Amino acid sequence: MSSPEQDRDFARAGRKLALMVAGAGVLAIIAPWLVQKLGVEPRYEILIYLIAMAVFAYAMVQLVMLWRRR
């Protein structure tokens, strides 16, 4: 049986992961618009996509670790 403090920590970690995934998704969605508005080269759009993919990968690793902890 887990204590209320452990449950609270688990929920906090889950919310943190959810925000990371949502932020990476929003970043990937607005990348073309952002590059166009800033007037930078298209290679920066690819860089933004790579950053978003890195956040997704990190979140998946953290999710597996959180799942195993439970």
Sine and cosine of phi, psi and omega as CSV:
sin_phi,cos_phi,sin_psi,cos_psi,sin_omega,cos_omega
0.00,0.00,0.66,-0.75,-0.02,-1.00
-0.99,-0.15,0.47,-0.88,-0.01,-1.00
-0.99,0.13,0.29,-0.96,0.04,-1.00
-0.87,0.49,-0.53,0.85,0.02,-1.00
-0.92,0.38,-0.65,0.76,0.04,-1.00
-0.92,0.40,-0.64,0.77,0.04,-1.00
-0.89,0.46,-0.64,0.77,0.01,-1.00
-0.91,0.41,-0.67,0.74,0.04,-1.00
-0.90,0.43,-0.64,0.76,0.02,-1.00
-0.90,0.45,-0.70,0.72,0.01,-1.00
-0.91,0.41,-0.63,0.78,0.01,-1.00
-0.89,0.45,-0.68,0.73,0.02,-1.00
-0.90,0.43,-0.63,0.78,0.04,-1.00
-0.90,0.43,-0.66,0.75,0.05,-1.00
-0.91,0.42,-0.62,0.78,0.03,-1.00
-0.89,0.46,-0.69,0.72,0.04,-1.00
-0.89,0.45,-0.66,0.75,0.01,-1.00
-0.88,0.47,-0.66,0.75,0.02,-1.00
-0.92,0.39,-0.60,0.80,0.04,-1.00
-0.89,0.45,-0.72,0.69,-0.01,-1.00
-0.91,0.42,-0.68,0.74,0.02,-1.00
-0.90,0.44,-0.67,0.74,0.02,-1.00
-0.90,0.44,-0.66,0.75,0.03,-1.00
-0.91,0.42,-0.62,0.78,0.04,-1.00
-0.90,0.43,-0.70,0.72,0.03,-1.00
-0.90,0.44,-0.66,0.75,0.03,-1.00
-0.87,0.50,-0.68,0.73,0.01,-1.00
-0.93,0.38,-0.57,0.82,-0.01,-1.00
-0.95,0.32,-0.65,0.76,-0.07,-1.00
-1.00,0.02,-0.01,1.00,-0.03,-1.00
-0.82,0.57,-0.75,0.66,-0.01,-1.00
-0.88,0.47,-0.67,0.75,0.00,-1.00
-0.90,0.43,-0.68,0.73,-0.01,-1.00
-0.89,0.46,-0.69,0.73,0.01,-1.00
-0.91,0.42,-0.66,0.76,0.00,-1.00
-0.92,0.40,-0.70,0.72,-0.03,-1.00
-0.92,0.39,-0.59,0.80,0.01,-1.00
-0.99,0.17,-0.32,0.95,0.03,-1.00
0.95,0.31,0.50,0.87,0.01,-1.00
-1.00,-0.08,0.14,-0.99,-0.04,-1.00
-0.93,0.36,0.44,-0.90,0.00,-1.00
-0.88,0.47,-0.34,0.94,0.02,-1.00
-0.90,0.44,-0.43,0.90,0.06,-1.00
-0.95,0.32,-0.48,0.88,0.10,-0.99
-0.90,0.43,-0.67,0.74,0.05,-1.00
-0.90,0.44,-0.63,0.77,0.05,-1.00
-0.88,0.48,-0.66,0.75,0.04,-1.00
-0.89,0.45,-0.66,0.75,0.05,-1.00
-0.89,0.47,-0.66,0.75,0.02,-1.00
-0.91,0.42,-0.62,0.78,0.06,-1.00
-0.90,0.45,-0.69,0.72,0.02,-1.00
-0.89,0.45,-0.65,0.76,0.03,-1.00
-0.91,0.41,-0.60,0.80,0.05,-1.00
-0.90,0.43,-0.63,0.77,0.04,-1.00
-0.91,0.41,-0.66,0.75,0.06,-1.00
-0.87,0.49,-0.71,0.71,0.01,-1.00
-0.89,0.45,-0.70,0.72,0.02,-1.00
-0.88,0.48,-0.67,0.75,0.01,-1.00
-0.91,0.42,-0.61,0.80,0.02,-1.00
-0.91,0.41,-0.66,0.75,0.04,-1.00
-0.89,0.45,-0.70,0.72,0.01,-1.00
-0.91,0.42,-0.57,0.82,0.04,-1.00
-0.91,0.43,-0.67,0.74,0.04,-1.00
-0.90,0.44,-0.67,0.74,0.03,-1.00
-0.90,0.44,-0.64,0.76,0.03,-1.00
-0.92,0.40,-0.65,0.76,0.00,-1.00
-0.90,0.43,-0.66,0.75,0.00,-1.00
-0.93,0.37,-0.54,0.84,0.02,-1.00
-0.92,0.39,-0.54,0.84,-0.04,-1.00
-0.95,0.31,0.00,0.00,0.00,0.00
